[in-house]
């Protein structure tokens, strides 16, 4: 009888452990979410977003247009975008949006900083209705924070389209090419403009 009791207890413990092994990976997967943003040069936006606590990965690519298999040389109709995978246990989509806003110039829809043209305009691409609602709410909050009318913010909020991963040499460009990246970022005036727009808020 005692032996049977011990065996039953061990079986219960083993079953509980197996349940934990099965449940937690799926739970972690369910809590991992994606976001996609355009905000000028994807080298810079990728680098800024990847450094945020809770961001699992940030990938540079192209989206927003209809051209299939776009390349850096030909991505007409697309914006340079960054697709972000984030752990919603650590950072919410709303908080990620706050970080996005302070890393762009929200008044310029003709490009960003020294990069001009449709490829570089700022866009929030939403994957579902919850993200769309949060994005519009964040836009209203930024309008209040900067004390400006909503229509002065030139950031589009639109449904996501197919994400095309950019060429390998664009991924982690800031880490792999620090001298070139820092020269580009400084000469493009990105940080000076961000400081002017966001001031103490950033």
C-alpha positions in Angstrom: 0.0 0.0 0.0 2.8 2.4 0.9 4.7 1.5 -2.3 1.6 2.2 -4.4 1.1 5.6 -2.6 4.7 6.6 -3.4 4.3 5.6 -7.1 1.0 7.5 -7.3 2.7 10.6 -5.8 5.6 10.4 -8.3 3.2 10.0 -11.2 1.3 13.1 -10.0 4.6 15.1 -9.8 5.7 13.9 -13.2 2.3 14.8 -14.7 2.5 18.3 -13.1 6.0 18.8 -14.5 4.9 17.7 -18.0 1.9 20.2 -17.8 4.3 23.0 -16.9 6.6 22.2 -19.8 3.6 22.1 -22.2 1.8 25.2 -20.9 4.6 27.7 -20.4 6.1 27.6 -24.0 2.6 28.3 -25.4 2.0 30.9 -22.8 5.3 32.7 -23.7 4.4 32.5 -27.4 0.9 34.0 -26.7 2.5 36.9 -24.8 4.9 37.7 -27.7 3.5 40.4 -29.9 4.5 42.2 -33.1 4.5 45.9 -34.1 5.6 47.6 -37.2 6.7 51.2 -37.7 8.2 53.5 -40.4 10.2 56.4 -39.2 12.9 57.4 -41.6 16.1 55.3 -42.1 15.5 51.8 -40.8 19.1 51.6 -39.5 18.3 54.3 -36.9 14.8 53.2 -36.0 15.8 49.6 -35.6 18.7 50.6 -33.4 16.6 52.8 -31.2 13.7 50.3 -30.7 16.0 47.3 -30.2 17.5 48.9 -27.2 14.2 49.1 -25.3 13.7 46.7 -22.5 11.1 44.1 -23.5 11.9 44.2 -27.2 12.9 40.7 -28.3 14.0 41.7 -31.8 13.8 44.4 -34.4 14.1 43.7 -38.1 14.6 46.2 -40.9 12.5 45.8 -44.0 10.0 47.2 -46.5 6.2 47.5 -46.3 3.3 49.6 -47.2 3.4 49.1 -51.0 2.4 46.5 -53.5 5.7 45.7 -55.1 6.7 42.1 -54.5 10.2 41.2 -53.4 11.4 44.8 -53.0 15.0 45.6 -52.6 17.0 48.5 -51.4 17.6 49.6 -55.0 13.9 49.2 -55.9 11.2 49.4 -53.2 8.9 51.9 -54.9 5.7 52.4 -53.0 7.1 50.9 -49.8 8.4 52.6 -46.7 11.5 51.5 -44.9 10.1 49.8 -41.8 11.1 48.1 -38.6 9.1 45.0 -37.5 9.4 44.7 -33.7 8.8 41.5 -31.7 8.2 42.4 -28.0 7.3 40.7 -24.7 4.0 42.1 -23.6 4.8 41.0 -20.0 7.7 43.6 -20.0 6.5 46.3 -22.3 3.0 47.0 -23.5 2.1 48.1 -27.1 1.0 51.5 -25.7 4.4 52.0 -24.1 6.1 50.9 -27.3 4.2 53.5 -29.1 5.5 56.2 -26.7 9.0 55.1 -27.6 8.2 55.2 -31.3 6.9 58.8 -31.1 10.0 60.2 -29.4 12.2 58.7 -32.0 10.6 60.4 -35.0 9.8 63.9 -36.2 6.0 63.8 -36.2 5.6 67.0 -38.2 7.3 65.7 -41.3 5.5 63.4 -43.7 7.8 64.2 -46.6 10.6 62.1 -45.1 12.5 62.2 -41.9 15.5 64.3 -41.1 17.9 64.4 -44.1 16.2 61.5 -45.8 13.5 62.7 -48.2 10.7 61.0 -50.1 7.8 58.6 -49.5 10.1 55.8 -48.5 11.0 57.7 -45.3 7.7 59.1 -44.2 6.5 58.1 -40.7 3.8 55.4 -40.5 2.3 53.3 -37.7 1.2 50.0 -39.2 -1.3 48.2 -37.1 -1.9 44.4 -37.0 -5.4 44.4 -35.4 -8.2 46.7 -34.1 -6.7 46.9 -30.6 -3.4 48.3 -32.0 -5.3 50.7 -34.2 -7.3 52.0 -31.2 -4.1 52.3 -29.2 -2.3 54.1 -32.0 -5.0 56.7 -32.4 -5.2 57.2 -28.7 -1.4 57.7 -28.6 -1.7 60.3 -31.4 -4.2 62.2 -29.3 -1.9 62.0 -26.3 1.0 63.4 -28.3 -1.2 66.2 -29.5 -1.9 67.1 -25.8 1.7 66.7 -24.7 3.0 68.9 -27.5 0.1 71.3 -27.1 -0.7 71.3 -30.8 -3.8 70.5 -32.9 -4.1 66.9 -33.9 -4.0 67.7 -37.6 -0.4 69.0 -37.3 0.8 65.5 -36.5 1.7 64.0 -39.9 2.1 60.3 -38.9 -0.2 57.9 -40.8 -1.9 55.1 -39.0 -2.8 52.3 -41.4 -3.4 48.6 -41.6 -0.3 46.4 -41.9 0.7 44.9 -45.2 3.2 42.3 -46.1 6.6 42.8 -44.5 9.6 42.1 -46.7 12.8 41.5 -44.8 15.6 43.8 -46.0 19.0 42.6 -47.2 21.3 41.0 -44.6 23.7 44.0 -44.6 21.0 46.3 -43.3 20.2 44.2 -40.3 21.9 45.4 -37.1 23.7 48.0 -39.2 24.5 50.2 -36.2 26.2 47.4 -34.4 28.1 46.0 -37.3 29.1 49.3 -38.8 29.4 51.7 -35.9 31.7 54.3 -37.5 29.6 54.6 -40.7 26.3 54.6 -38.7 27.4 57.3 -36.2 28.7 59.5 -39.0 25.4 59.1 -40.9 23.2 59.7 -37.9 25.1 62.8 -36.8 25.4 64.3 -40.3 21.7 63.6 -40.9 20.8 65.7 -37.9 18.5 63.1 -36.4 19.4 63.6 -32.7 19.4 67.4 -32.9 16.0 67.5 -34.4 14.6 65.0 -31.9 15.9 67.1 -29.1 14.3 70.2 -30.6 10.9 68.5 -31.0 10.8 66.5 -27.8 13.0 68.4 -25.4 12.6 67.2 -21.8 9.9 64.8 -22.7 12.4 62.5 -24.5 
